[in-house]
Amino acid sequence: MKITLNKNITLIEFLEEQYPDSPRTRIKKLLQSGKIRINDKPVTLHSYKLKPGDIIEISHTGINAAKAGLPFPVLYDDQDVIVVDKPAGKPTSSTDGSLSIQEIMSQFLKRESRGRYRAWVVHRLDKEVSGVLMFAKSRETMEIIKNTWQETEKHYYALVEGIPEKAESTIKSWLLEDKSQKVHSVSQTEGAKLSVTHYKMIKISGDHSLLDIKTETGRKNQIRVHLSDIGCPIAGDRKYGASDEFKRRIRLHAYSLTFPHPSTGKVITVKSPMPEGFLSLKQRDEKYK
């Protein structure tokens, strides 16, 4: 677990805040184990003075997803934000009562913080998309992140059908959602939103291509629509023109999120590895939910 500090505090006070149910003797044993690093250097002194911007890494007591009851990994966690590795098949948030990543994280944060924190949505990934997903732990932090969202950089892996005419290009269009909740590129019209997607070829594999996608805007289904527009729908994305011969998980994965920290301003990058089997397209239906 890595935590970026946002206030002046001693190391022992910080650890007592993180582990309110642990006796001080157990916390001191943790210190003596040498498994706590500050700014990439081991520290064992309990009175060590921490300051805003310090990065504390606790190598063996980070959030263990299985032990914490989380069905997915935590990639980054500090006093202001938590970033998880979202699985495909679950919505970021929901209004129909279905279990969402936000609800799972809110329950977890409330339990771990004794009600001090909950998960506030700052951006979304489509239900079918996996990868890096960040939540704020307070309304104030959420507002700060949203106000600086233009400074974030988001990258995705996309395995698409076919080979794009250009190895690297930018796709721009106005996107509009219809009554059936499908998004289309349209001419500039009322309700349509300008959307910008950059892509770069990583490699060609048979009749499929692996692309690195960078988005300037974050519209609903944006990447999926834009890649379909250039004749290269994302593998598995039958909604936007991919082959329907087999049911597959959509091969779109948010692998990197870079953002200015809401308290310190320090630029942080969080990455998620490519999911197992992402590049494998077997001749049969897949189950991933």
Secondary structure, 3 states (H helix, E strand, C coil): CEEECCCCEEHHHHHHHHCCCCCHHHHHHHHHCCCEEECCEECCCCCCEECCCCEEEECCCCCCHHHHCCCCCEEEECCCEEEEEECCCCCCCCCCCCCCHHHHHHHHHHHHHCCCCCCEECCCCCCCCEEEEEEECCHHHHHHHHHCHHHCEEEEEEEEECCCCCCEEEEEEEEEECCCCCEEEECCCCCCEEEEEEEEEEEEECCEEEEEEEECCCCCCHHHHHHHHCCCCECCCHHHCCCCCCCCCCCEEEEEEEEECCCCCCEEEEECCCCCCCCCCCCCCCCCC
